Amino acid sequence: MTAASTLESLGALLMSGGVEVVDLAGPLGPDTPLLKLPPDFARDTPKIEVHKISEYDKDGPFWAWNWLKIGEHSGTHFDAPHHWITGKDYPDGYTDTIPVQNFVAPVNVIDCSAETAANPDFLLTSDGVKAWEAKHGAIAKGEWVVMRTDWDKRSNDEALYLNADATGPHSPGPTPDCIDYILSQGALGWGTQCIGTDAGQAGGMTPPFPAHNLLHKANRYGLASLANLDKLPAKGAILIVAPLKLVQGTGSPIRALALIPRA
């Protein structure tokens, strides 16, 4: 089968409903939960604002449109390498310079929802990934790896989603050896359903915030605040995660999508 005939078949399956498009993004608006930095740092991303320019009125009788105030790392979003100090020197590490081929790739979905329901601080290790591979197949070079936690079910309540107390936020994520391992397998990037790509307590790890530190050091990418991973198979889905082409952007909100075969 040629590439042209494969694309023609995909188009026919999309039209017939044989391939389903799954929305993996959460709603983006003034109530979207946003990351809160420790008090030692200068400031957080501001709340999202939507300002009306006109809506079929004296300022625009035939059209409706708005202007937005929004941070690059708000809601379901893409982390580019330049987001972290370890990735700051890559010329193709910005949202406008990343090769667009990297925005579409197969995805491996590691289901940790039972573990995170029992323990919000659950950490996925390299051994956990290897056990998943033994059951579902190896992670191949150029594929995404995402951690299903069903944390998106909390996203209608910012306090529940951030899940913080006096010791900081409590949310699941990867260990340093987990990120090291998926990078050794050639993973394109790592994604989670939490507010960021790291666990809530990842600041105390070595290195701190390993998903950010190690992924971007390797010129790889992160996805945060994903939704609806429970609708994806462990393997076999295609992930589409195109950030806005922001000039020297460190990240971008995205409408993450997945293509899956309809059952």
C-alpha positions in Angstrom: 0.0 0.0 0.0 1.4 3.4 -1.0 1.4 6.5 1.2 -1.2 8.1 -1.1 -3.5 5.1 -0.8 -3.0 5.0 2.9 -4.1 8.6 3.3 -7.0 8.0 0.9 -8.1 5.1 3.1 -7.7 7.3 6.3 -9.8 10.0 4.7 -12.6 7.5 3.8 -12.5 6.1 7.4 -12.8 9.6 8.9 -15.8 10.4 6.6 -17.5 7.1 7.4 -16.9 7.2 11.1 -14.6 4.2 11.1 -11.9 6.4 12.7 -13.1 8.5 15.6 -11.6 11.9 16.6 -11.3 12.2 20.4 -11.0 15.6 22.1 -8.1 15.5 24.6 -8.3 19.2 25.6 -10.1 20.7 28.6 -12.2 23.9 28.3 -10.1 27.1 28.1 -11.6 30.1 29.8 -11.6 32.2 33.0 -12.3 29.2 35.2 -9.5 27.0 33.8 -7.2 25.8 36.6 -3.7 27.4 36.4 -0.4 26.5 38.0 0.5 28.3 41.2 4.2 28.9 41.8 5.9 28.9 45.3 5.8 32.3 47.0 9.5 32.8 46.5 8.9 33.4 42.7 7.8 36.7 41.3 4.4 35.9 39.8 2.0 33.3 38.4 0.4 33.1 35.0 -2.6 35.5 35.2 -6.1 34.2 35.0 -7.4 33.9 31.5 -9.4 36.9 30.4 -11.8 37.1 27.4 -12.7 40.6 26.3 -15.5 41.3 23.8 -14.6 43.6 20.8 -18.0 43.4 19.2 -21.0 41.1 18.8 -23.4 42.4 16.1 -23.6 45.8 17.8 -22.4 49.4 17.2 -18.8 48.3 17.4 -19.3 45.7 14.7 -22.8 45.2 13.3 -22.1 42.1 11.3 -19.4 40.2 13.3 -18.5 38.9 16.7 -14.9 38.6 18.0 -12.9 38.8 21.2 -9.4 39.6 22.4 -7.7 37.3 25.0 -5.3 37.6 27.8 -3.7 34.2 28.3 -0.4 32.6 29.3 1.5 30.2 27.0 1.2 27.4 29.6 -2.5 27.7 30.3 -5.0 24.8 30.2 -4.2 21.8 28.0 -0.8 22.9 26.6 2.4 22.0 24.9 5.8 22.6 26.5 8.6 23.4 24.1 12.3 22.8 25.0 13.0 26.5 25.5 10.5 26.4 28.4 13.2 25.0 30.7 16.8 26.1 31.3 18.1 22.7 30.2 16.6 23.3 26.7 17.3 26.9 26.3 20.0 26.6 23.6 18.2 24.6 21.0 17.4 26.7 17.9 14.5 24.4 17.1 13.3 24.6 20.7 10.5 27.2 20.2 6.9 26.7 19.1 7.7 28.4 15.8 10.8 26.4 15.0 9.9 22.8 16.1 9.6 20.6 13.0 5.9 20.2 12.3 6.3 16.5 11.7 6.7 16.2 15.5 3.1 17.3 16.1 1.6 14.1 14.8 2.7 10.7 16.1 1.5 7.5 17.7 0.8 7.5 21.4 1.3 5.0 24.2 -1.2 5.4 27.0 -0.1 4.0 30.4 -3.1 3.5 32.7 -2.3 4.5 36.3 -5.8 5.5 37.2 -6.3 2.9 39.9 -3.0 3.7 41.5 -3.7 7.5 41.5 -7.2 7.0 42.9 -5.6 5.3 45.9 -2.6 7.6 46.2 -2.5 11.2 44.7 1.3 11.2 45.0 1.7 8.0 43.0 4.9 8.0 40.9 5.4 6.0 37.7 8.8 4.4 37.6 10.8 2.9 34.8 9.9 -0.6 36.1 6.2 0.4 35.8 6.8 1.4 32.2 8.6 -1.8 31.5 5.8 -3.9 33.0 3.4 -2.0 30.8 5.6 -2.7 27.7 5.7 -6.4 28.6 1.9 -6.5 28.3 1.2 -4.0 25.5 4.5 -3.8 23.4 7.6 -1.7 23.4 7.6 2.1 23.1 9.0 2.9 19.7 11.2 5.8 18.6 9.3 8.9 17.8 6.1 8.0 19.8 4.5 9.9 22.6 4.1 8.4 26.1 1.2 9.7 28.3 0.2 8.8 31.8 -3.5 8.2 32.3 -4.6 9.2 35.8 -8.1 10.5 35.2 -7.0 13.6 37.0 -9.0 15.6 34.5 -12.2 14.6 36.4 -11.0 17.1 39.0 -10.6 20.0 36.6 -13.9 21.7 37.3 -12.6 22.6 40.7 -9.2 24.4 40.8 -8.5 23.5 44.5 -9.3 19.9 43.9 -7.2 19.9 40.7 -4.1 21.5 42.3 -4.6 19.4 45.5 -2.2 21.5 47.5 -1.6 21.8 51.3 1.1 23.3 53.4 3.7 20.9 52.0 2.8 21.8 48.4 0.8 20.2 45.6 0.0 16.5 45.6 -0.5 15.0 42.2 0.9 12.0 40.3 3.7 12.0 37.8 7.0 10.4 36.7 10.2 9.5 38.5 13.5 10.6 37.1 14.3 7.0 36.0 10.9 6.9 34.2 11.8 9.9 32.0 15.3 8.6 31.5 13.9 5.2 30.3 11.3 6.6 27.9 14.0 8.9 26.4 16.3 5.9 26.0 13.5 4.3 24.0 13.4 7.3 21.7 10.1 8.8 23.0 9.1 12.1 21.3 7.6 13.4 24.5 5.7 12.8 27.7 2.2 13.9 28.7 0.0 14.0 31.8 -3.5 14.9 32.9 -2.3 17.1 35.7 -1.5 20.8 35.8 2.1 20.1 34.7 4.2 17.3 33.3 5.8 16.6 36.7 4.4 15.2 39.9 3.3 17.7 42.5 6.2 16.9 44.8 8.8 16.8 42.0 10.7 19.7 43.3 12.4 17.4 45.9 13.6 14.9 43.3 17.1 14.6 41.8 17.1 16.3 39.4 14.2 18.5 40.5 11.2 18.4 38.1 12.6 15.6 36.0 10.0 15.7 33.3 10.9 19.3 32.6 14.6 19.0 33.3 15.3 15.8 31.3 12.8 16.1 28.5 13.8 19.5 27.4 17.5 18.8 27.9 17.0 16.1 25.2 15.1 18.6 23.0 11.8 16.7 23.6 8.4 17.9 24.5 5.8 17.9 27.2 2.0 17.9 27.4 0.0 19.0 30.4 -3.7 19.1 31.5 -4.7 16.5 28.9 -8.3 15.2 29.1 -10.2 12.0 28.2 -7.3 9.6 28.1 -9.7 7.0 29.3 -11.2 7.0 25.8 -7.9 5.9 24.2 -6.5 2.4 23.8 -3.1 1.5 25.3 -1.7 1.5 21.8 -3.0 2.2 18.3 -4.0 5.9 18.6 -2.5 8.8 16.7 -1.9 12.0 18.7 -2.2 15.5 17.2 -0.8 18.3 19.4 0.0 21.4 17.3 0.9 24.5 19.3 0.3 28.0 18.0 3.2 29.2 15.9 4.2 31.8 18.5 7.4 33.6 17.6 10.0 32.3 20.1 7.2 30.7 22.0 8.0 28.5 25.0 4.7 26.7 24.8 1.1 27.1 23.8 -2.4 26.1 24.7 -3.5 23.4 22.2 -6.6 21.5 21.1 -5.1 18.1 21.5 -6.8 15.4 19.4 -6.5 11.6 18.9 -7.5 9.4 16.1 -8.7 6.0 17.2 -10.4 3.1 15.4 -14.1 3.1 16.3 -15.1 0.0 18.2 
